[in-house]
Amino acid sequence: MADNSREVFAPHSDNPLRQLTVDQLRRRTSLKWRAYPENVLPLWVAEMDTLLAEPVAQAIRDAVALGDTGYPTGSGYAEALATFASERWGWDGLSAKRTAIVPDVMLGVVEMLKLVSDPSSPVIVNPPVYPPFFQFVESMGRPVIEAPLGADRRIDLEALEAAFTLAVQGGDRPVYLLCSPHNPTGTVHTAEELADVAALARRYRIRVVVDEIHAPIVASSTRFVPYLSVPGGENGLSLMSASKAWNLPGLKSALAIAGPDAADDLLRLPEEVSHGPSHLGIIAHTAALRDGGDWLDSLLVGLDDNRRLLADLLTEHLPAVRYAPAQATYLAWLDCRRLGLGDDPAAIFLERGRVALNSGIPFGTGGTGFVRLNLATSPEILTEAVRRMASALA
Ligand SMILES: Cc1ncc(COP(=O)(O)O)c(C=O)c1O
């Protein structure tokens, strides 16, 4: 990366996205900065280039100082999430009694699917969608049925109904695996859309499992609506976590949350599932939700800035790329079909531009010709990434 990127580095900035240099980031040992050689700039997997929120770092330091590294217990994580949900989303329906700790969101999804479906039950998803939705479901042996998002990147109720019709013919106890907010498009489903989904699911007797991991990362102009809070959503099962919003995927833990009519299902969760999450993870996630609100607000401002910056950079350097800044997540879903780079532009950007983005292809129908770019980085790295993408066309 060009040396001038370091001159604008702002270690004392309030913006969590401007506190680490490329050299520091390259010393990290986690996936994002290690999967590719040093001359590749990585803006792919959903890790953020931030320091820890101070309350989180302090909670971990305190635990380490005490040797507090035993087994987890108690409902502090769920209570912190309930307070966060009430303050941020105006939702008071999260009862710690109807929650369970799970190792992480995707293993939580697997466990929820086991609770409300059979080994042959189809699972409906909305592509383009987070690729592990396919991988985890398929490795459970359950067939996936696609209900693609509409061209507006929103849930297409007709496509969903067609998928539900197919699903009820194809096997017992189908489940709809909803992503809210949606990865990779960053779509925030409205209360009305979610209520329509819930009504449709009830009509077809299809249970809904909803992955709400990105819920805290919603632009200030938009409001996240928990699925369990909408009329008809009472028999849903949700997975939430502080992992994405505070960059804690290495500190494993997440929460499964049952709506009032799904409480009995959650009670059937095998006790041993709660052995998976890490005690240190629960400490970190709890501190994030309880005391990390200011840090999150600064992050959200930084992400808004980066969305605008990306739009400007693309207009200037890659005007043929279609980009609609999202309302949520730190991911940008870029339509590169007019660039003439074929089905997998990410492969060309990597090979010719030395910049790593996610290929759209594993996201399922609607992913061909798209790339997913991770915005949770400094404006300087983002600028250099677009420069590299443009150089791939030269
Ligand atoms: C929609 C979605 N679900 C789940 C995960 C992974 O979460 P976890 O590491 O808690 O399984 C991600 C990570 O990016 C994600 O985007």
The ligand as an SDF file (V2000), in Angstrom:
LIG
                    3D

 16 16  0  0  0  0  0  0  0  0999 V2000
  -25.5260  -13.1310    8.5470 C   0  0  0  0  0  0  0  0  0  0  0  0
  -24.4050  -13.7230    9.3350 C   0  0  0  0  0  0  0  0  0  0  0  0
  -24.6420  -14.7310   10.1770 N   0  0  0  0  0  0  0  0  0  0  0  0
  -23.6730  -15.3020   10.9000 C   0  0  0  0  0  0  0  0  0  0  0  0
  -22.3630  -14.8700   10.7940 C   0  0  0  0  0  0  0  0  0  0  0  0
  -21.3110  -15.5560   11.5560 C   0  0  0  0  0  0  0  0  0  0  0  0
  -21.5420  -15.4310   12.9130 O   0  0  0  0  0  0  0  0  0  0  0  0
  -20.8810  -16.4130   13.9360 P   0  0  0  0  0  0  0  0  0  0  0  0
  -19.3960  -16.2540   13.8000 O   0  0  0  0  0  0  0  0  0  0  0  0
  -21.4050  -15.9630   15.2750 O   0  0  0  0  0  0  0  0  0  0  0  0
  -21.3520  -17.7900   13.5650 O   0  0  0  0  0  0  0  0  0  0  0  0
  -22.0600  -13.8170    9.9340 C   0  0  0  0  0  0  0  0  0  0  0  0
  -20.6800  -13.3570    9.7890 C   0  0  0  0  0  0  0  0  0  0  0  0
  -20.3480  -12.5280    9.0190 O   0  0  0  0  0  0  0  0  0  0  0  0
  -23.1050  -13.2320    9.1900 C   0  0  0  0  0  0  0  0  0  0  0  0
  -22.8780  -12.2200    8.3510 O   0  0  0  0  0  0  0  0  0  0  0  0
  1  2  1  0
  2  3  1  0
  2 15  2  0
  3  4  2  0
  4  5  1  0
  5  6  1  0
  5 12  2  0
  6  7  1  0
  7  8  1  0
  8  9  2  0
  8 10  1  0
  8 11  1  0
 12 13  1  0
 12 15  1  0
 13 14  2  0
 15 16  1  0
M  END
$$$$
